[in-house]
Amino acid sequence: MSNPKKTYRLSFFNQGKIYEIYANSILQSELFGFIEVEGIVFGSKTSLVVDPSEEHLKTEFDGVSKTHIPMQAIIRIDEVEETGQSKITDSDGKNSNVANFPVFAPNGDRPKK
């Protein structure tokens, strides 16, 4: 019986946006409070339709062999059978039920209850 290679879908916050990437390896980092991500996978180049957010991710992670993401930025990690398309979406909160924790205003004030 063959052991198929695992692929993970990782969603995390970065600079006010939600990044969704695919990777071959996700481990607890030696750096306290970080997740180590290796082998970032992007969609095939055979498609004629080009997604600008995936192209932005390709250039952002070009030449990166390993990245460390803070645990508090992680939204979700899924083990998947097939690689999908990596993307960047806005996290404005208007059409989403996902929120950063903790939530502080940019000027450092705590939100009103």
ROSE-4610 file (N, C-alpha, C; in Angstrom, 1 decimal, always signed):
// ROSE-4610
residu = [M/M/M/S/S/S/N/N/N/P/P/P/K/K/K/K/K/K/T/T/T/Y/Y/Y/R/R/R/L/L/L/S/S/S/F/F/F/F/F/F/N/N/N/Q/Q/Q/G/G/G/K/K/K/I/I/I/Y/Y/Y/E/E/E/I/I/I/Y/Y/Y/A/A/A/N/N/N/S/S/S/I/I/I/L/L/L/Q/Q/Q/S/S/S/E/E/E/L/L/L/F/F/F/G/G/G/F/F/F/I/I/I/E/E/E/V/V/V/E/E/E/G/G/G/I/I/I/V/V/V/F/F/F/G/G/G/S/S/S/K/K/K/T/T/T/S/S/S/L/L/L/V/V/V/V/V/V/D/D/D/P/P/P/S/S/S/E/E/E/E/E/E/H/H/H/L/L/L/K/K/K/T/T/T/E/E/E/F/F/F/D/D/D/G/G/G/V/V/V/S/S/S/K/K/K/T/T/T/H/H/H/I/I/I/P/P/P/M/M/M/Q/Q/Q/A/A/A/I/I/I/I/I/I/R/R/R/I/I/I/D/D/D/E/E/E/V/V/V/E/E/E/E/E/E/T/T/T/G/G/G/Q/Q/Q/S/S/S/K/K/K/I/I/I/T/T/T/D/D/D/S/S/S/D/D/D/G/G/G/K/K/K/N/N/N/S/S/S/N/N/N/V/V/V/A/A/A/N/N/N/F/F/F/P/P/P/V/V/V/F/F/F/A/A/A/P/P/P/N/N/N/G/G/G/D/D/D/R/R/R/P/P/P/K/K/K/K/K/K]
num = [1/1/1/2/2/2/3/3/3/4/4/4/5/5/5/6/6/6/7/7/7/8/8/8/9/9/9/10/10/10/11/11/11/12/12/12/13/13/13/14/14/14/15/15/15/16/16/16/17/17/17/18/18/18/19/19/19/20/20/20/21/21/21/22/22/22/23/23/23/24/24/24/25/25/25/26/26/26/27/27/27/28/28/28/29/29/29/30/30/30/31/31/31/32/32/32/33/33/33/34/34/34/35/35/35/36/36/36/37/37/37/38/38/38/39/39/39/40/40/40/41/41/41/42/42/42/43/43/43/44/44/44/45/45/45/46/46/46/47/47/47/48/48/48/49/49/49/50/50/50/51/51/51/52/52/52/53/53/53/54/54/54/55/55/55/56/56/56/57/57/57/58/58/58/59/59/59/60/60/60/61/61/61/62/62/62/63/63/63/64/64/64/65/65/65/66/66/66/67/67/67/68/68/68/69/69/69/70/70/70/71/71/71/72/72/72/73/73/73/74/74/74/75/75/75/76/76/76/77/77/77/78/78/78/79/79/79/80/80/80/81/81/81/82/82/82/83/83/83/84/84/84/85/85/85/86/86/86/87/87/87/88/88/88/89/89/89/90/90/90/91/91/91/92/92/92/93/93/93/94/94/94/95/95/95/96/96/96/97/97/97/98/98/98/99/99/99/100/100/100/101/101/101/102/102/102/103/103/103/104/104/104/105/105/105/106/106/106/107/107/107/108/108/108/109/109/109/110/110/110/111/111/111/112/112/112/113/113/113]
x = [+0.9/+0.0/+0.9/+0.7/+1.5/+1.0/+1.9/+1.6/+1.6/+0.4/+0.3/+0.9/+1.5/+2.1/+1.0/+1.2/+0.2/+0.4/-0.8/-0.8/-1.7/-1.3/-2.1/-2.5/-3.8/-4.3/-4.2/-3.5/-3.3/-3.9/-4.7/-5.3/-4.8/-4.3/-3.8/-3.9/-3.9/-3.9/-2.5/-2.4/-1.2/-1.5/-1.1/-1.3/-2.8/-3.7/-5.1/-5.8/-5.2/-5.7/-5.7/-6.5/-6.5/-5.7/-4.6/-3.9/-4.3/-4.5/-4.7/-3.7/-2.8/-1.8/-1.8/-1.1/-1.0/+0.5/+0.7/+2.1/+2.2/+3.4/+3.7/+4.0/+4.5/+4.9/+4.5/+3.9/+3.6/+3.9/+4.8/+5.3/+5.4/+5.5/+5.7/+7.1/+7.3/+8.7/+9.5/+10.8/+11.7/+11.6/+11.1/+10.9/+9.5/+9.6/+8.4/+7.2/+6.1/+4.9/+4.7/+5.5/+5.4/+5.2/+4.6/+4.4/+5.3/+6.0/+7.0/+6.3/+6.4/+5.7/+6.8/+6.8/+7.8/+7.1/+7.7/+7.2/+5.9/+5.9/+4.7/+4.4/+3.1/+2.7/+1.7/+1.9/+1.0/+0.3/-0.7/-1.5/-0.6/-1.1/-0.4/-0.3/+0.7/+0.8/+0.2/-0.6/-1.3/-2.5/-3.0/-4.3/-4.1/-5.0/-4.9/-5.4/-6.2/-6.7/-5.7/-5.3/-4.4/-5.0/-4.9/-5.5/-4.4/-4.7/-3.7/-3.3/-4.2/-3.8/-2.8/-3.0/-2.0/-0.7/-0.7/+0.5/+1.3/+0.5/+1.1/+1.8/+1.1/+1.7/+2.9/+2.9/+4.1/+5.3/+5.1/+6.2/+6.6/+5.7/+6.0/+6.8/+6.5/+7.1/+8.2/+8.6/+9.6/+10.9/+11.5/+12.8/+12.8/+11.6/+11.4/+11.4/+12.3/+12.3/+11.5/+11.4/+10.7/+10.3/+9.0/+8.5/+8.0/+8.0/+7.5/+6.3/+5.2/+4.0/+3.6/+3.3/+2.9/+1.6/+1.5/+0.4/-0.9/-0.8/-2.1/-2.6/-1.8/-2.3/-3.0/-2.8/-3.4/-4.9/-5.7/-7.1/-7.4/-6.8/-7.2/-6.1/-5.9/-5.1/-5.9/-5.9/-6.7/-5.7/-5.8/-5.1/-6.1/-5.6/-6.4/-5.8/-6.7/-6.2/-5.7/-6.2/-5.8/-5.4/-4.4/-4.0/-5.0/-5.5/-6.3/-5.5/-6.3/-5.6/-5.4/-4.1/-3.8/-4.4/-4.8/-5.5/-5.3/-5.5/-5.5/-6.9/-7.6/-8.9/-8.8/-9.7/-9.8/-10.5/-10.1/-10.7/-11.4/-12.2/-12.9/-13.9/-14.3/-15.3/-16.8/-17.0/-18.4/-19.1/-18.3/-18.9/-18.3/-17.7/-17.0/-17.3/-17.3/-17.4/-16.1/-15.0/-13.7/-13.2/-12.6/-12.1/-10.7/-9.8/-8.5/-8.8/-7.9/-7.9/-6.5/-6.4/-7.4/-7.6/-8.7/-9.1/-8.8/-7.9/-7.6/-7.7/-8.1/-8.1/-6.7/-6.4/-5.1/-4.4/-5.1/-4.5/-4.2/-4.5/-4.1/-5.3/-6.4/-7.6/-8.3/-8.8/-9.6/-11.0/-11.5/-12.9/-13.9/-15.0/-16.1/-17.0/-17.5/-18.4/-19.8]
y = [-1.2/+0.0/+1.2/+2.2/+3.4/+4.4/+5.2/+6.3/+7.6/+8.1/+9.3/+10.5/+11.4/+12.6/+13.5/+14.0/+14.8/+16.3/+16.9/+18.3/+19.0/+20.2/+21.0/+22.3/+22.7/+24.0/+24.9/+26.0/+26.8/+28.2/+28.6/+30.0/+30.8/+32.0/+32.8/+34.3/+35.1/+36.6/+37.1/+38.1/+38.8/+40.2/+41.2/+42.6/+42.9/+42.5/+42.8/+42.0/+41.0/+40.1/+38.7/+37.8/+36.4/+35.7/+35.0/+34.3/+32.8/+32.2/+30.7/+30.1/+29.3/+28.6/+27.1/+26.4/+25.0/+24.6/+23.6/+23.3/+21.8/+21.3/+19.8/+19.5/+20.5/+20.2/+21.4/+21.1/+22.1/+21.5/+22.1/+21.6/+22.7/+22.3/+23.3/+23.8/+25.1/+25.6/+25.6/+25.6/+25.7/+27.1/+28.1/+29.4/+29.4/+29.8/+29.7/+30.5/+29.9/+30.6/+30.7/+29.9/+30.0/+28.6/+28.5/+27.3/+27.4/+26.3/+26.2/+25.6/+26.3/+25.9/+25.7/+24.5/+24.1/+23.6/+23.7/+23.2/+23.8/+25.1/+25.8/+25.4/+25.0/+24.5/+25.5/+25.7/+26.6/+25.8/+26.3/+25.6/+25.4/+24.6/+24.3/+25.5/+25.5/+26.6/+26.3/+25.2/+24.9/+25.7/+26.3/+27.1/+28.4/+28.7/+30.0/+31.2/+30.9/+32.0/+32.2/+33.4/+33.8/+34.5/+34.0/+34.7/+35.7/+37.0/+37.9/+37.7/+37.2/+37.0/+35.8/+34.8/+33.7/+34.1/+35.0/+35.5/+36.3/+37.1/+37.9/+37.0/+35.9/+34.9/+34.3/+33.9/+33.3/+34.2/+35.5/+36.4/+36.7/+36.7/+37.0/+35.8/+34.6/+33.4/+32.8/+33.6/+33.1/+33.0/+31.8/+31.6/+31.3/+31.2/+30.9/+29.4/+28.8/+27.4/+27.0/+27.9/+27.7/+29.0/+29.1/+30.3/+30.0/+31.0/+30.8/+31.8/+31.3/+32.1/+32.0/+33.2/+33.2/+32.4/+31.6/+30.8/+31.6/+32.8/+33.6/+34.1/+34.0/+34.5/+33.3/+32.1/+30.9/+30.9/+30.7/+30.6/+29.1/+28.4/+27.0/+26.2/+24.9/+24.1/+22.8/+22.5/+21.3/+20.4/+19.1/+18.1/+17.8/+18.1/+17.9/+16.9/+16.3/+15.4/+16.0/+17.1/+17.8/+19.3/+19.7/+21.1/+22.0/+23.1/+24.1/+25.3/+26.4/+27.6/+28.5/+28.9/+29.8/+31.2/+31.9/+33.2/+34.1/+35.3/+36.4/+37.0/+37.1/+37.8/+38.9/+39.8/+40.9/+40.3/+40.9/+40.4/+41.6/+42.3/+43.5/+43.2/+41.9/+41.5/+41.7/+42.4/+42.6/+41.4/+40.6/+39.4/+38.1/+38.2/+37.1/+36.9/+35.7/+35.5/+35.2/+35.6/+35.4/+36.7/+36.8/+38.0/+37.7/+38.7/+38.6/+38.5/+37.9/+37.9/+38.3/+39.2/+40.1/+41.2/+41.9/+43.0/+44.3/+45.1/+46.4/+47.4/+48.6/+49.7/+50.0/+50.6/+50.9/+51.9/+52.8/+53.7/+53.2/+51.9/+51.2/+51.2/+51.9/+51.9/+50.5/+50.1/+48.9/+49.1/+48.1/+48.3/+48.5/+49.3/+49.5/+48.3/+48.0/+46.8/+47.2]
z = [+0.0/+0.0/+0.0/-0.9/-1.0/+0.0/+0.5/+1.4/+0.6/+0.3/-0.4/+0.3/-0.5/+0.1/+0.7/+1.9/+2.6/+2.1/+1.9/+1.6/+2.6/+3.0/+4.0/+3.4/+3.7/+3.4/+4.7/+4.6/+5.8/+5.5/+6.4/+6.4/+7.5/+7.3/+8.3/+8.0/+9.0/+8.8/+8.6/+7.6/+7.3/+6.8/+7.6/+7.2/+6.8/+7.6/+7.4/+6.3/+5.8/+4.8/+5.2/+4.6/+4.9/+3.8/+4.1/+3.1/+3.2/+2.1/+2.1/+1.1/+1.7/+0.9/+1.2/+0.3/+0.4/+0.6/+1.5/+1.8/+2.0/+1.8/+2.0/+3.5/+4.3/+5.6/+6.5/+7.6/+8.7/+10.0/+10.7/+12.0/+13.0/+14.3/+15.3/+15.2/+15.2/+15.0/+16.3/+16.1/+17.2/+17.8/+17.1/+17.6/+18.4/+19.6/+20.5/+19.9/+19.8/+19.3/+17.8/+17.0/+15.6/+15.0/+13.8/+13.0/+11.9/+11.6/+10.5/+9.3/+8.1/+6.9/+5.8/+5.3/+4.2/+3.0/+1.9/+0.6/+0.2/+0.1/-0.4/-1.8/-2.1/-3.4/-4.0/-5.3/-6.1/-7.2/-7.7/-8.8/-10.0/-10.9/-12.1/-13.1/-13.9/-14.9/-16.2/-16.3/-17.6/-17.8/-16.8/-16.9/-17.6/-18.5/-19.2/-18.3/-17.3/-16.5/-15.3/-15.1/-14.1/-13.0/-11.8/-10.6/-10.0/-10.0/-9.5/-8.1/-7.2/-5.8/-5.7/-6.5/-6.5/-7.1/-8.1/-8.7/-7.6/-6.8/-5.8/-4.7/-4.4/-3.4/-4.0/-5.3/-5.9/-5.8/-6.1/-6.0/-4.5/-3.6/-2.2/-1.6/-2.0/-1.4/-2.4/-3.4/-4.4/-3.6/-3.7/-3.1/-1.6/-1.1/+0.4/+0.5/+1.3/+1.5/+2.8/+3.7/+5.0/+5.5/+6.0/+6.6/+8.0/+8.9/+10.2/+10.4/+10.8/+11.0/+12.4/+13.0/+14.4/+14.6/+15.7/+16.0/+16.1/+16.7/+16.8/+15.5/+14.4/+13.1/+12.4/+12.8/+12.2/+12.4/+11.3/+11.4/+11.4/+10.4/+10.2/+9.5/+9.8/+9.0/+8.7/+7.4/+6.9/+6.2/+6.4/+5.5/+4.4/+3.1/+2.0/+1.0/+0.1/-0.8/-2.1/-2.5/-3.7/-3.4/-4.1/-4.0/-4.7/-4.1/-4.7/-5.1/-5.3/-5.7/-4.5/-4.3/-3.2/-3.5/-2.4/-2.6/-1.4/-1.7/-0.7/-0.7/+0.5/+0.5/+1.6/+1.5/+2.5/+3.7/+4.9/+6.1/+6.8/+6.0/+6.5/+7.5/+7.6/+8.6/+8.2/+7.1/+6.6/+6.1/+5.4/+4.8/+5.4/+6.6/+7.1/+8.6/+9.1/+10.5/+11.2/+10.6/+11.1/+11.6/+12.8/+13.4/+14.0/+14.0/+14.7/+16.2/+16.9/+18.4/+18.9/+19.7/+20.2/+19.3/+19.4/+18.5/+19.2/+18.6/+19.2/+18.0/+18.4/+17.4/+17.0/+15.8/+15.4/+16.3/+17.0/+17.9/+19.3/+19.5/+20.7/+21.7/+21.4/+22.3/+22.2/+23.3/+23.3/+22.7/+22.0/+21.4/+22.5/+22.1/+23.1/+23.1/+24.2/+24.4/+24.1]
